[in-house]
Amino acid sequence: MTSPTNLETPEQNSDNNLEPSIAPIGDSAIAGGRDLENEYLDELPDEVEMSLFEHLEELRLRIFYSLIAVAVGVVGCFLTVKPIVQLLEVPAGAVKFLQLAPGEYFFVSIKVAGYSGLLIASPFIFYQIALFVIPGLTRKERNLLGPVFFGSSFLFLGGLVFAYIALIPAALNFFVSYGADVVEQLWSIDKYFEFVLLLMFSTGLAFQIPIVQALLGLLGIVSSNRMLSGWRYVILGAAILGAVLTPSTDPLTQSLLGGAVVGLYLGGIGLVKLLGR
């Protein structure tokens, strides 16, 4: 006979049979839920079959609308260009500007209006880009589109403000103080605005570095640890970028821009870490 201690009641047998099956059922349910969520995020909700010519036609329309927006912005800025010119002259302080050729200020006005109009029309241009690419994006990619556009616009404007407040005054003060006892400060208005506009827009482009890092991290191309491990090359690249992007050759402006690039790169690493990459 079997001893009582070895006997199991029907309830015990049913419990023992049920216990191993609970965990697999839960795991499969969780895995199935994750698969469904991934499938949902990877769907193309507005997928429409279009021929190559239909894609080209839509692209032509988006470009046409964007050009109209730029033209309206340029014309509007040209009609009110005087306050914009006066605002951009503020960092020069007491320096006097000369028109060294007939019509030089007129062409400067067109150049300033062009840059300003493009800046004002940029949100509409981004909107047209979004309308063109959204039908081909999954839900997961669409969720990234808004933060990327917003962050890119915010950083670009931040670059313009940084150049206007820090880089341009530092560069101009360097040039003024360097030749103060030798030459009188009378500058060509065309050369001045070429310097200012190029510096501002190149700085705005340099401020896009964290956005590029975030995209690389989210796409799984480069991790935050990998980015941090290449800090030596980043410092060297920032020095080269500062020398290339700044239209002047003074070391102060290049150092400020290079330091800003390094700071943005480190901030981008922090952003990628926050995103769990």
C-alpha positions, 0 to 999 in steps of 0.5 A: 500500500502507498503511505498516506504521505504520498497520496495526493487529493484530486484538488492537489492534482488539479492545482499541480496541473494548472500551475505550470500552464498559468505562466506560459499563457500569461507570457503568450498573451503579453507577447501577443499584445506586443506583436499587435502593438508593433503591427499597429505602429508599423501600419501605413494608415493612409497608404495609397497606390500612386504611380511615379507620375502622380508622385512627381505631380504631387511633388511639383504642387508642394514645391509650387506652393512653397515657392509661392509662400517664399515669394510672398514672404520676400515681397512682404519683407522687402516692403518693410526691409528698413526696420530689418536692416536697422535691427541687423546693424545694431551689433555693429554699434557706432560703426558707419556703413558706406554705399561703395557702388550705385545701387549697393543698398538696393541689392543688400535690401533684396538679399536681406528680404530674401533671407527673411522671407525664407525664414518666415515661410519656413513653417509653411515649407515644413508643412508642405514637406510633411503633407508629402511624406506623411502618406508613406510613413507608419504610425510610429514614424508619424509620432516622431515627425511632430517633435522632429519638426518642432525641435528643428525649428526651435534649434534653428531659431536658437542658432539665429539668436545665439549668432545675433547675441554672441557670435556677431558682437564678439567678431565685430568687437574683435575687428574693431579693437584690432584696427582701432588705432590704425584705420577708421571704421567705415564698412561696406554695407554689402560686405557687412550684411554678407558676413552677418547673414551667412554667420546667422544661417550657418549657426542655425544649421549647426544647431541641428546637430541634436536632431540628427543625433536623436534620429540616429538613436531612434533608428538604432544606427548609433547608440548614446555610448557610441556617440560619447566614445567619439568625443575626441573626434567631435572636438576636432570636427567642431574646430573644423566646423567653426573654421568652415562655417564662420565667414570671418577668420578671427579665432574668437568667433570660431572658438565660440561656434566650436564650443557651441557645437560641442555643447550641442553634441553633448546635449544630443547625447543626453537626449538620446539617453533619455530616449533609452538608446 
